[in-house]
Amino acid sequence: MNKIFAVAGVVIKELYRRKDFYVLFILTVLITLVMWCARFFNDDAIVRALKEICLMLIWISALVIAITTAARQIPFERESRTIFPLLAKPVARWQVMVGKFLGCWLACGIALLVFYVFFATVIASREHTLPLTQYLQALWLHWQMLGIVVALTLLGSVLFTSPAENITITLIVSAGILFVAQHLHKVAERMTEPSATILSAVYFAVPHLEFYDTQNLIIHDWPPIEWRFVGGATVYALAYAAFFIVAACLVFRRKALN
């Protein structure tokens, strides 16, 4: 475990040494300015719209940070040839992969925490309320979703030839799942066999990232989600993340590093 945590620690430090940290800071300032402008309006609908914009920025930036960070891990180690002394310590290939996953996931969690703490602070100063439970649930579920995305991206990093290819495909797949996957079973009901069965199988096979979208919970001040559903969603996310990481480890174990 010490070797895994050591690899994870390097990943976390790397994230905040690169441009990702500055992008995060700029987006935070942008959100501040947007929410500050809300002080000029009294219409609750406008405030809700501004909250929606802020949360959308958080989701987009978090998704981009997660995918770009995970996509460059293994290719960068191979290109810089630092993978060879790392494996000679000795560190097993599966430990490198798990450490990379843990580091990327924790780094995304830290970025999310900064976003949500800042968002909650600004909203509290405007609305004079702090629905802490809803914010904690949104943060937790968002982080679980990113765990699936990070694991999927790491699998892509050992399947595709370049980080750019991996980033593009993973972004398209993630966006497609978020916006389209929930409607696949409805489309399948109107199709003939065997297309209906195939589409239904795809619907049940893909990880439904939209389960973790709790933006409306915060925007419309809905009551908290029952914790048993939060627990079920957590198990669901961990199961998919574990599946993708195991697959990545198996591919990475047989992959030539030259």
Backbone bond lengths (Angstrom), bond angles and torsions (degrees), N, CA, C in turn:
res aa  C-N    CA-C-N  psi(-1)  N-CA   C-N-CA  omega(-1)  CA-C   N-CA-C  phi
1 M - - - 1.463 - - 1.531 111.63 -
2 N 1.349 117.03 -33.60 1.457 119.65 179.76 1.531 111.44 -61.05
3 K 1.343 116.17 -37.38 1.464 119.86 179.22 1.521 110.68 -67.23
4 I 1.319 116.77 -39.41 1.470 120.96 178.98 1.524 110.45 -64.59
5 F 1.331 116.79 -45.21 1.461 120.49 179.87 1.534 110.98 -66.65
6 A 1.348 117.01 -33.30 1.465 119.65 177.68 1.526 110.81 -64.64
7 V 1.333 117.16 -43.92 1.464 121.32 176.95 1.527 110.23 -63.22
8 A 1.334 116.24 -42.02 1.466 120.73 179.52 1.521 111.32 -62.67
9 G 1.327 116.88 -39.66 1.459 120.65 179.52 1.515 112.34 -62.44
10 V 1.331 116.87 -39.02 1.468 120.99 178.08 1.526 110.37 -63.86
11 V 1.327 116.65 -39.84 1.470 120.85 179.97 1.523 110.61 -63.96
12 I 1.325 117.00 -43.78 1.464 120.70 -179.69 1.522 111.08 -62.37
13 K 1.334 116.47 -44.07 1.470 119.68 178.65 1.522 110.90 -64.30
14 E 1.331 116.71 -37.32 1.462 120.80 -178.97 1.528 111.23 -63.80
15 L 1.331 117.05 -39.62 1.463 120.60 -177.52 1.520 111.43 -59.27
16 Y 1.333 116.96 -43.54 1.454 120.07 -175.21 1.527 113.09 -87.99
17 R 1.349 116.68 0.80 1.459 120.17 170.37 1.520 111.53 -94.18
18 R 1.321 116.88 -15.63 1.455 121.48 -177.60 1.523 110.15 -97.60
19 K 1.330 115.68 -175.64 1.456 121.12 -174.75 1.525 112.96 -68.13
20 D 1.328 116.85 -17.94 1.462 119.42 -179.14 1.523 111.27 -54.75
21 F 1.328 116.26 -40.74 1.458 119.92 -178.77 1.528 110.87 -62.99
22 Y 1.342 116.60 -42.00 1.456 120.47 -178.77 1.527 111.26 -70.28
23 V 1.338 116.81 -35.52 1.459 120.06 174.41 1.527 109.60 -61.69
24 L 1.312 115.65 -43.27 1.461 120.29 177.77 1.521 110.95 -59.52
25 F 1.312 116.87 -43.54 1.459 120.58 -179.61 1.527 111.39 -64.97
26 I 1.334 116.77 -43.87 1.468 120.28 179.88 1.525 110.75 -62.94
27 L 1.335 116.82 -43.93 1.456 120.21 178.59 1.525 111.29 -63.15
28 T 1.325 116.84 -36.62 1.454 119.91 177.12 1.524 111.13 -63.14
29 V 1.329 116.90 -43.76 1.459 120.83 176.88 1.524 110.83 -62.60
30 L 1.344 116.14 -40.23 1.458 120.22 179.21 1.530 110.77 -61.75
31 I 1.329 115.91 -44.52 1.459 119.21 178.32 1.528 110.82 -62.14
32 T 1.336 116.67 -38.63 1.461 120.66 177.62 1.523 111.26 -58.55
33 L 1.330 116.82 -46.55 1.457 121.12 -178.77 1.525 111.61 -64.74
34 V 1.338 116.42 -40.02 1.460 120.08 179.56 1.519 110.69 -64.06
35 M 1.319 116.85 -46.98 1.456 120.12 -179.25 1.527 111.57 -70.21
36 W 1.310 117.81 -30.89 1.457 120.63 176.01 1.528 110.80 -64.02
37 C 1.343 116.36 -37.27 1.464 119.88 178.18 1.524 111.47 -64.61
38 A 1.322 117.30 -24.45 1.470 120.17 179.96 1.514 111.92 -64.70
39 R 1.302 117.59 -17.31 1.458 120.82 -179.26 1.527 111.83 -70.52
40 F 1.338 116.87 -12.59 1.452 119.69 179.49 1.527 112.08 -87.38
41 F 1.319 116.82 -5.64 1.461 119.93 -176.86 1.520 109.73 -118.74
42 N 1.319 114.20 153.09 1.460 120.12 177.13 1.517 112.05 -112.72
43 D 1.312 116.38 -9.23 1.452 120.94 -177.73 1.525 109.60 -73.70
44 D 1.344 116.30 122.91 1.470 120.27 -179.69 1.521 111.68 -63.17
45 A 1.337 116.22 -31.91 1.463 119.36 -179.73 1.520 110.79 -63.30
46 I 1.326 116.69 -37.18 1.459 120.51 179.07 1.522 110.26 -67.86
47 V 1.324 116.54 -40.41 1.462 120.46 177.91 1.519 110.61 -62.30
48 R 1.337 116.36 -42.00 1.467 119.52 177.94 1.518 110.84 -63.45
49 A 1.325 116.53 -38.72 1.468 119.75 178.86 1.525 110.97 -64.11
50 L 1.330 116.25 -39.59 1.458 119.75 178.95 1.524 111.09 -68.27
51 K 1.334 117.09 -37.10 1.462 120.21 175.50 1.527 110.39 -62.56
52 E 1.329 115.69 -39.00 1.461 120.00 179.09 1.523 110.90 -63.90
53 I 1.340 116.59 -41.15 1.464 120.65 178.59 1.529 110.64 -62.94
54 C 1.331 116.37 -43.90 1.464 120.37 -179.64 1.517 111.53 -62.27
55 L 1.326 116.76 -45.42 1.460 120.26 -179.82 1.522 111.26 -66.21
56 M 1.325 117.01 -36.28 1.460 119.75 176.85 1.522 110.84 -62.74
57 L 1.355 116.68 -41.55 1.460 120.36 176.67 1.522 111.01 -62.24
58 I 1.329 116.95 -39.74 1.464 120.98 178.64 1.522 110.52 -62.54
59 W 1.343 117.03 -45.13 1.455 120.60 -178.75 1.525 111.57 -65.76
60 I 1.322 117.14 -43.61 1.465 120.06 -179.41 1.525 110.87 -64.66
61 S 1.335 116.20 -48.14 1.462 119.60 -177.49 1.519 111.50 -65.44
62 A 1.337 117.66 -40.00 1.463 120.67 179.72 1.526 110.84 -64.95
63 L 1.327 116.62 -40.32 1.466 120.24 179.61 1.522 110.89 -65.62
64 V 1.327 116.44 -42.61 1.467 120.50 179.58 1.525 110.93 -65.72
65 I 1.327 117.06 -43.75 1.465 120.61 179.41 1.523 110.64 -62.39
66 A 1.332 117.20 -43.68 1.467 121.04 -178.68 1.524 111.29 -62.23
67 I 1.320 116.84 -46.55 1.463 120.45 -175.04 1.531 111.21 -71.84
68 T 1.331 116.75 -45.99 1.467 118.86 -178.11 1.527 112.29 -67.07
69 T 1.326 116.37 -35.77 1.468 119.52 178.69 1.523 111.27 -67.14
70 A 1.329 116.93 -46.60 1.465 120.56 -177.72 1.526 111.76 -70.98
71 A 1.336 117.06 -34.71 1.467 120.35 -174.00 1.516 112.22 -67.11
72 R 1.327 118.60 -29.84 1.460 119.74 -175.08 1.531 113.66 -93.21
73 Q 1.331 118.88 -2.78 1.458 120.50 -173.54 1.527 113.09 -62.97
74 I 1.317 117.86 -62.81 1.460 121.66 -176.80 1.528 111.75 -68.69
75 P 1.345 119.37 -46.45 1.483 118.36 177.85 1.518 113.09 -58.60
76 F 1.343 118.27 -38.44 1.462 120.58 179.16 1.526 110.73 -65.06
77 E 1.328 117.15 -41.06 1.465 120.47 178.94 1.532 110.55 -63.20
78 R 1.326 117.24 -36.92 1.465 120.70 179.88 1.522 111.71 -72.94
79 E 1.343 116.61 -43.23 1.461 120.10 -178.05 1.529 111.96 -67.03
80 S 1.326 116.43 -39.27 1.472 120.21 179.64 1.523 112.11 -83.61
81 R 1.355 115.67 -6.99 1.466 123.22 178.95 1.524 112.49 63.24
82 T 1.327 117.00 21.16 1.466 120.32 174.82 1.525 111.84 -79.61
83 I 1.337 116.33 -9.72 1.454 119.63 179.34 1.532 111.04 -68.16
84 F 1.344 117.25 -29.42 1.464 120.32 -176.06 1.531 112.31 -71.53
85 P 1.335 120.54 -49.51 1.473 118.37 174.83 1.523 112.38 -65.78
86 L 1.336 116.64 -27.67 1.464 119.16 178.34 1.522 110.78 -66.34
87 L 1.338 116.94 -43.34 1.462 120.93 179.93 1.527 111.80 -75.61
88 A 1.322 117.47 -17.37 1.469 120.99 -178.68 1.523 112.73 -86.45
89 K 1.338 119.44 0.25 1.478 120.87 -172.27 1.530 116.09 -70.17
90 P 1.305 126.12 -36.60 1.461 127.09 5.75 1.540 111.87 -100.54
91 V 1.310 115.35 146.77 1.462 122.83 172.81 1.521 107.17 -127.81
92 A 1.316 116.76 126.22 1.463 120.18 -178.83 1.530 109.96 -69.03
93 R 1.315 114.43 156.03 1.467 118.59 -178.69 1.524 111.28 -62.64
94 W 1.329 117.06 -37.14 1.457 118.70 -179.64 1.527 110.49 -67.96
95 Q 1.333 116.95 -31.01 1.459 119.42 177.10 1.525 111.18 -68.99
96 V 1.333 116.70 -36.29 1.466 120.19 175.49 1.519 110.41 -62.77
97 M 1.328 116.42 -45.85 1.466 120.48 -178.23 1.522 111.44 -65.35
98 V 1.322 117.37 -45.58 1.463 120.61 179.35 1.525 110.75 -65.54
99 G 1.331 116.40 -39.15 1.465 119.87 177.14 1.515 112.10 -64.01
100 K 1.334 116.72 -40.34 1.455 120.39 176.51 1.528 110.93 -62.54
101 F 1.322 115.87 -43.73 1.466 119.54 178.44 1.524 111.09 -61.59
102 L 1.311 116.53 -48.53 1.462 120.22 -178.19 1.527 110.99 -61.90
103 G 1.328 116.91 -42.07 1.455 120.10 179.77 1.518 112.28 -64.47
104 C 1.335 116.81 -46.42 1.464 120.42 178.82 1.524 111.17 -62.77
105 W 1.320 116.45 -42.05 1.473 120.61 -178.06 1.526 110.75 -66.57
106 L 1.319 117.43 -43.87 1.464 120.51 178.49 1.524 111.00 -66.29
107 A 1.335 117.25 -38.93 1.466 120.11 177.87 1.517 110.90 -62.61
108 C 1.338 116.31 -41.19 1.465 120.01 176.13 1.523 110.97 -63.65
109 G 1.334 116.50 -37.69 1.461 120.19 177.75 1.518 112.06 -63.13
110 I 1.334 116.77 -40.53 1.468 120.53 178.21 1.530 110.16 -64.65
111 A 1.341 116.63 -43.29 1.461 120.09 178.42 1.522 111.00 -62.34
112 L 1.334 116.51 -43.98 1.458 120.40 178.03 1.525 111.40 -61.36
113 L 1.312 116.91 -41.29 1.462 120.61 -179.77 1.523 110.67 -60.04
114 V 1.337 116.49 -42.61 1.469 120.29 177.86 1.524 110.23 -61.83
115 F 1.323 116.17 -45.76 1.459 120.09 179.79 1.529 111.58 -59.82
116 Y 1.324 116.49 -51.42 1.461 120.05 -172.81 1.527 111.93 -71.53
117 V 1.326 117.89 -35.67 1.467 119.73 176.46 1.517 109.94 -64.43
118 F 1.317 115.74 -44.05 1.462 119.26 178.34 1.531 110.85 -63.75
119 F 1.333 116.18 -45.26 1.467 120.65 179.77 1.525 110.67 -60.66
120 A 1.317 117.00 -45.86 1.466 120.78 -179.62 1.518 111.44 -63.33
121 T 1.327 117.08 -38.18 1.467 120.83 179.50 1.522 111.49 -64.23
122 V 1.332 115.88 -45.35 1.461 120.29 -179.39 1.524 110.99 -65.93
123 I 1.328 117.30 -43.89 1.468 120.74 -179.77 1.525 110.43 -64.97
124 A 1.329 116.03 -40.36 1.470 119.16 179.70 1.522 111.31 -63.48
125 S 1.333 117.26 -37.02 1.463 120.02 178.78 1.519 111.51 -70.14
126 R 1.340 117.35 -22.90 1.470 121.26 -179.08 1.530 111.65 -91.71
127 E 1.326 117.53 -45.35 1.459 121.35 -174.90 1.528 113.22 -100.83
128 H 1.345 117.10 -8.10 1.466 122.56 179.00 1.525 112.53 59.23
129 T 1.340 115.97 31.43 1.457 121.75 174.34 1.526 108.31 -137.11
130 L 1.331 115.62 155.40 1.463 120.41 179.39 1.527 108.77 -140.16
131 P 1.347 117.15 87.47 1.472 120.62 176.94 1.529 110.44 -73.50
132 L 1.308 115.95 77.54 1.464 121.65 -171.13 1.523 112.36 -59.95
133 T 1.333 116.67 -39.57 1.463 119.74 -177.97 1.521 111.50 -62.87
134 Q 1.331 116.75 -44.85 1.458 120.30 179.13 1.528 111.26 -62.89
135 Y 1.330 116.91 -40.17 1.458 119.98 179.66 1.529 111.37 -66.54
136 L 1.325 116.21 -41.31 1.459 119.57 178.88 1.526 111.39 -64.57
137 Q 1.325 116.41 -41.08 1.459 119.78 178.45 1.530 111.12 -65.63
138 A 1.331 116.36 -41.93 1.463 119.92 178.93 1.523 110.96 -63.18
139 L 1.334 116.24 -43.98 1.467 120.79 178.65 1.514 111.21 -62.58
140 W 1.313 117.52 -46.47 1.459 121.68 -177.54 1.531 111.88 -63.91
141 L 1.326 116.93 -47.97 1.459 120.53 -178.44 1.530 111.10 -67.07
142 H 1.322 116.26 -37.31 1.461 119.88 176.78 1.524 110.37 -62.22
143 W 1.312 117.07 -41.36 1.461 121.48 179.66 1.522 111.15 -66.01
144 Q 1.324 117.25 -39.12 1.467 120.32 177.40 1.522 110.82 -63.06
145 M 1.320 116.54 -41.12 1.455 120.31 177.88 1.519 111.47 -61.44
146 L 1.333 116.59 -41.92 1.459 120.35 178.41 1.524 111.58 -64.72
147 G 1.328 117.46 -28.45 1.458 120.52 175.30 1.522 111.58 -60.41
148 I 1.340 116.35 -41.30 1.463 120.49 176.83 1.522 110.10 -64.35
149 V 1.321 116.70 -44.60 1.467 121.48 -177.42 1.526 110.95 -64.85
150 V 1.330 116.95 -43.04 1.468 120.64 178.77 1.533 110.68 -62.02
151 A 1.327 116.97 -45.19 1.459 120.40 179.74 1.526 111.12 -63.36
152 L 1.330 116.96 -41.39 1.462 120.78 178.08 1.523 111.17 -63.89
153 T 1.335 116.50 -39.94 1.466 120.66 179.99 1.530 110.94 -66.81
154 L 1.321 117.69 -40.02 1.472 120.73 177.77 1.525 110.88 -64.16
155 L 1.327 116.88 -36.74 1.465 119.53 174.47 1.525 110.00 -62.69
156 G 1.332 116.01 -42.57 1.457 119.56 177.93 1.515 112.81 -64.26
157 S 1.338 117.28 -29.49 1.464 120.51 -178.05 1.521 112.51 -67.97
158 V 1.336 117.94 -21.37 1.468 120.35 176.85 1.526 111.76 -103.76
159 L 1.331 116.81 -0.56 1.457 120.66 177.55 1.526 112.25 -103.96
160 F 1.341 116.37 -38.60 1.460 120.63 -176.39 1.516 110.30 -95.55
161 T 1.320 115.24 159.17 1.460 120.51 -172.27 1.520 113.77 -80.86
162 S 1.317 118.26 -27.33 1.464 120.39 -175.92 1.531 110.29 -136.00
163 P 1.331 116.95 151.22 1.471 120.25 176.91 1.521 112.34 -60.69
164 A 1.335 118.07 -37.49 1.467 120.59 -179.30 1.524 110.95 -61.84
165 E 1.327 115.87 -41.75 1.462 120.21 177.79 1.522 110.81 -63.63
166 N 1.319 116.11 -43.41 1.458 121.30 179.54 1.537 111.25 -63.60
167 I 1.335 116.51 -45.29 1.464 120.93 -179.58 1.523 110.56 -61.34
168 T 1.326 116.30 -45.98 1.470 120.17 -178.12 1.520 111.55 -62.47
169 I 1.325 116.36 -48.35 1.466 120.31 -177.31 1.526 110.79 -66.00
170 T 1.335 117.00 -43.25 1.461 119.91 -178.63 1.523 111.65 -66.55
171 L 1.339 117.09 -38.28 1.465 119.92 176.23 1.518 111.42 -62.73
172 I 1.339 116.27 -43.45 1.463 120.16 179.62 1.521 110.71 -65.06
173 V 1.333 116.75 -44.58 1.470 120.64 -179.89 1.524 110.79 -63.72
174 S 1.333 117.20 -44.83 1.465 120.86 -179.34 1.520 111.37 -63.59
175 A 1.333 116.32 -44.98 1.464 119.92 178.69 1.525 110.66 -64.51
176 G 1.329 116.34 -39.82 1.464 119.62 178.41 1.520 112.27 -62.79
177 I 1.329 116.30 -41.48 1.463 119.81 178.46 1.525 110.47 -65.59
178 L 1.329 116.94 -42.74 1.462 120.80 -177.85 1.523 112.28 -62.88
179 F 1.327 117.31 -38.32 1.463 120.09 -171.70 1.528 114.04 -105.15
180 V 1.338 118.00 -21.76 1.460 120.26 -172.06 1.526 113.18 -115.60
181 A 1.338 117.81 -34.69 1.467 121.14 -169.98 1.525 112.84 -56.55
182 Q 1.336 117.51 -36.48 1.461 120.22 -176.85 1.531 112.67 -66.19
183 H 1.333 117.39 -16.39 1.469 121.02 -177.57 1.526 112.90 -101.09
184 L 1.322 117.74 -2.81 1.462 120.20 -174.31 1.523 112.41 -62.24
185 H 1.340 117.43 -41.10 1.468 118.93 -177.42 1.527 111.09 -67.99
186 K 1.336 117.56 -29.92 1.468 120.38 176.97 1.523 110.37 -69.65
187 V 1.327 115.97 -39.16 1.464 119.89 177.05 1.525 110.23 -66.96
188 A 1.335 116.79 -38.34 1.467 120.90 -178.80 1.524 111.75 -62.87
189 E 1.335 116.94 -32.28 1.465 120.25 -179.49 1.522 112.41 -64.39
190 R 1.331 117.14 -22.98 1.466 121.21 -177.73 1.523 112.33 -98.64
191 M 1.337 117.07 1.21 1.457 121.05 -177.59 1.522 111.13 -101.16
192 T 1.315 115.41 163.05 1.462 121.29 177.68 1.525 109.39 -94.56
193 E 1.334 115.64 164.73 1.468 120.95 177.76 1.531 110.08 -75.77
194 P 1.328 120.30 148.94 1.474 125.71 1.05 1.531 114.03 -89.61
195 S 1.343 116.43 4.91 1.460 119.73 -176.87 1.523 111.86 -61.89
196 A 1.344 116.17 -37.42 1.463 119.96 -179.27 1.521 111.29 -63.92
197 T 1.335 117.06 -41.59 1.464 120.77 179.60 1.524 111.12 -66.86
198 I 1.329 116.44 -41.42 1.468 120.00 179.80 1.523 110.74 -63.56
199 L 1.328 116.55 -45.30 1.471 119.81 -179.26 1.520 111.15 -66.73
200 S 1.331 117.07 -36.93 1.465 120.26 176.48 1.527 110.97 -64.60
201 A 1.335 116.35 -38.89 1.465 120.05 177.65 1.527 110.60 -63.98
202 V 1.326 116.85 -39.73 1.467 120.50 176.84 1.516 110.11 -63.09
203 Y 1.332 116.48 -40.73 1.470 121.19 -179.72 1.527 111.57 -59.26
204 F 1.324 116.70 -42.39 1.469 120.36 -178.26 1.527 112.58 -83.09
205 A 1.332 117.46 -16.63 1.465 120.06 -177.11 1.522 112.88 -87.77
206 V 1.322 117.77 -35.99 1.470 119.83 -174.80 1.527 110.01 -74.84
207 P 1.333 117.06 149.12 1.471 120.20 174.31 1.523 109.86 -74.19
208 H 1.296 117.08 123.73 1.459 121.11 -175.44 1.530 109.76 -85.22
209 L 1.323 114.56 91.18 1.462 121.00 -178.68 1.514 112.08 -66.03
210 E 1.331 116.68 -24.25 1.470 119.30 -178.72 1.523 112.72 -67.26
211 F 1.348 117.04 -16.25 1.467 119.76 175.97 1.527 111.25 -59.89
212 Y 1.330 116.60 -25.15 1.462 121.09 -171.42 1.532 112.50 -99.47
213 D 1.322 115.96 5.82 1.460 120.56 179.26 1.529 108.84 -83.76
214 T 1.315 115.70 103.14 1.470 121.58 -178.45 1.528 111.95 -110.54
215 Q 1.313 116.94 26.19 1.462 119.64 -178.08 1.524 112.03 -61.52
216 N 1.330 116.51 -41.50 1.465 119.22 179.96 1.529 112.09 -64.31
217 L 1.318 116.11 -28.59 1.463 120.50 177.84 1.520 110.49 -58.93
218 I 1.330 116.53 -38.81 1.463 121.23 -178.24 1.529 111.17 -87.33
219 I 1.320 116.52 -41.06 1.466 119.98 -175.68 1.528 111.06 -62.67
220 H 1.331 116.65 -43.99 1.467 120.69 -174.98 1.526 113.24 -100.48
221 D 1.342 116.66 9.35 1.467 121.31 176.73 1.531 112.36 55.64
222 W 1.331 115.30 44.74 1.450 120.52 177.55 1.525 110.20 -73.82
223 P 1.334 117.36 159.45 1.469 119.39 177.78 1.522 111.39 -67.35
224 P 1.325 118.14 160.31 1.477 121.07 -178.42 1.519 112.42 -60.76
225 I 1.327 115.10 155.12 1.461 121.85 175.31 1.527 108.78 -74.88
226 E 1.318 116.66 145.19 1.465 119.52 175.92 1.525 108.77 -62.35
227 W 1.326 115.67 136.99 1.462 120.38 -172.96 1.522 112.66 -65.64
228 R 1.329 117.53 -24.25 1.468 118.98 178.32 1.530 110.82 -67.65
229 F 1.333 116.20 -31.88 1.466 119.37 175.92 1.523 110.80 -73.38
230 V 1.329 116.39 -36.35 1.461 120.28 175.91 1.530 109.51 -62.67
231 G 1.336 116.67 -43.23 1.466 120.48 177.93 1.514 112.05 -63.04
232 G 1.329 117.06 -41.75 1.456 120.26 178.38 1.515 112.19 -63.79
233 A 1.330 116.52 -40.82 1.461 120.59 178.08 1.525 111.19 -65.64
234 T 1.339 116.37 -34.36 1.469 120.65 177.91 1.523 111.15 -65.47
235 V 1.316 116.85 -45.76 1.469 121.30 178.21 1.529 110.08 -62.27
236 Y 1.316 116.18 -41.85 1.467 121.97 178.36 1.527 110.78 -58.68
237 A 1.330 116.42 -46.56 1.468 120.91 -179.25 1.520 111.40 -66.35
238 L 1.326 117.02 -44.35 1.464 120.35 -179.53 1.525 111.36 -63.83
239 A 1.327 117.18 -35.07 1.461 120.75 179.20 1.526 110.87 -65.27
240 Y 1.323 116.97 -45.33 1.462 120.01 178.99 1.526 111.45 -68.15
241 A 1.324 116.90 -40.91 1.463 119.88 178.42 1.524 110.56 -61.70
242 A 1.338 116.71 -42.72 1.460 121.01 178.62 1.524 110.91 -62.91
243 F 1.327 116.60 -40.66 1.472 120.47 178.94 1.524 111.04 -60.65
244 F 1.326 116.79 -47.61 1.459 120.37 -178.80 1.527 111.80 -66.85
245 I 1.325 117.49 -37.60 1.461 120.66 179.98 1.527 110.97 -68.87
246 V 1.335 117.11 -41.31 1.469 120.09 177.04 1.522 109.66 -61.66
247 A 1.337 116.41 -42.85 1.466 119.76 178.00 1.530 110.53 -62.88
248 A 1.329 116.97 -41.40 1.463 120.65 178.86 1.525 111.17 -63.65
249 C 1.321 117.10 -40.48 1.466 121.01 178.63 1.525 111.51 -63.49
250 L 1.332 116.55 -41.36 1.462 120.60 -179.94 1.527 111.06 -65.45
251 V 1.323 117.07 -41.81 1.471 120.18 178.94 1.523 110.18 -69.21
252 F 1.330 116.51 -42.28 1.462 121.11 -177.67 1.526 111.36 -65.78
253 R 1.321 116.51 -32.47 1.472 120.17 -179.22 1.523 110.98 -64.81
254 R 1.338 117.82 -31.50 1.466 121.59 -177.48 1.525 112.97 -99.42
255 K 1.319 116.84 -0.16 1.453 119.88 -174.69 1.518 111.37 -86.85
256 A 1.337 115.74 134.87 1.471 120.56 175.62 1.507 109.97 -72.92
257 L 1.321 116.23 138.32 1.472 121.01 -175.48 1.524 112.77 -95.61
258 N 1.305 118.13 -9.53 1.475 120.83 -178.77 1.531 110.25 -75.47
